[in-house]
């Protein structure tokens, strides 16, 4: 079943899109607008750095981005105040489409960003990237502007892990990818194993892609996005871009366990919906882990229901704002 | 004075409009560690950014100093130099710094010495273009390598050694403190005393002298030296280290110090006195005690009433600052020793210099840059042509 034709054809490096003048020219020629969305939750240490670099390089010097929008999940630190001080649009997720039930999570912010942003292309970048650089954005936008068949791009990286204040481990990371997602893809969608880092948090795409897919609220968003785009439009509309290095915080195995639970649940629900498997029971919402406290095992039980937002194209307020008909 | 003082408020307003470009240059360049002798990665990025800005020329000289040139209108006027040393404090040369930016400050290793200076230097071509400023002289931007400590200003020394044509004037940029105005350099020798004792074996080890006490003895002897009040002279003992375990005699130790004076001869005389002290103690304790000269500067100055100093002072006063004038042993001393009128100015306020958590304030940066532009206009209008 091994097949790497997509990988050979649709894998790029950010270096191929360094000519920002060319990208701006293509954007103008195609009469497109581009929005950058930064979902946040307590990111006061990193948000300003992301905003100033993107504004400087991709708005002031090269007019590639038309807007930067911060969608915040209710930070308790100075995230929103700092972001506003750099003159970008800042929203609390709960204030967007207030008539609908409120959820808290990255997927919720990304879904609501569709309603708030104006761009034909939307790019989502995590707001906690320590070594942020504008290549993270132009690298993902490049294939969308220069290749007509590509409608969605996803990042992959060399992934050093921050092991403390001043220490980095040069390789590693991606444990959930290698232990959870890659085995699942290999079992059910071998073609998708060509995507090197399906869980990377940075991706870009045309609005007509994002508005037609559902958005799980929590960690399952990246997995469901790939499965839905694959099912609706096929692998050829996707591309992956090497963005070099991304420094991220190392997470504990237990935290990754919680993440894996959510991803597996999203995956199983998706393949059941696609008729690939029959699951003859309801999936449980509790993840149970154990800690050894004073020589005794104590359970840590996390309640993790997987809520999901429907395709935005079906939301009347969105249809009205963007003059859309429901095609989902 | 009016022609270069009047536009200051407008400069500040315009600079705020492109603050992201300035802050981005500080962050992107500053996050690349550039300890003295290992500045190449940062130098490459600085050149890359200068090239992107369509500078008339940008290159590195044979010593590795990145240089950019903004061509002036007149081919007859000598060039004006703007300098910011490229090397900064860095704990680990392989690990990129992680700067934190907020609405009010930037925090990170080296940001207050001299990453803000380098970032502002890199931003000047864009600033000059956006403010539509035109100069008669060529403006030469140089970010010299091997400046700090054992680097002993080799980058700028070598550059000026091979630069044979006249230079109209120079502005040296330091990240902090906004309000400083340096126009003279004291004579200085920076040196280290190192004590090494062979550990020996068995009972021999405990019979050896303690290297920390030996260094302590040397420091006590140095402190007994009589220093003249005129020319003003001082010895600053700024570094000490040694030993490896609380309960064991130290086998190595070192102390770093500077001798500073308005007179080069006095500096040399005191250095020779310290050499005698070191030799004497070495004999007395039977240990290896070495005195190493790390760097030196000669006294150099322009007068307080030099038009360049008066202009720089006037600019600061217009901005509501009282100029703080003292000696600077940076690249300034090399320009001045070549009889090139020069001053060092600071860009913003900050703290924790040369520490991992160094910090600079964002708000004063605009005034700090407006000061540079105004000073550039002053030099271009002839204040150094005396």
Interface residues (C-beta under 8 A of the other chain):
Chain A: X44 X45 X46 X48 X49 X51 X52 X53 X55 X56 X57 X59 X60 X61 X78 X81 X82 X85 X86 X130 X131 X133 X166 X167 X168 X247
Chain B: X18 X19 X20 X21 X23 X24 X27 X28 X31 X91 X92 X95 X96 X98 X99 X100 X101 X102 X103 X126 X356
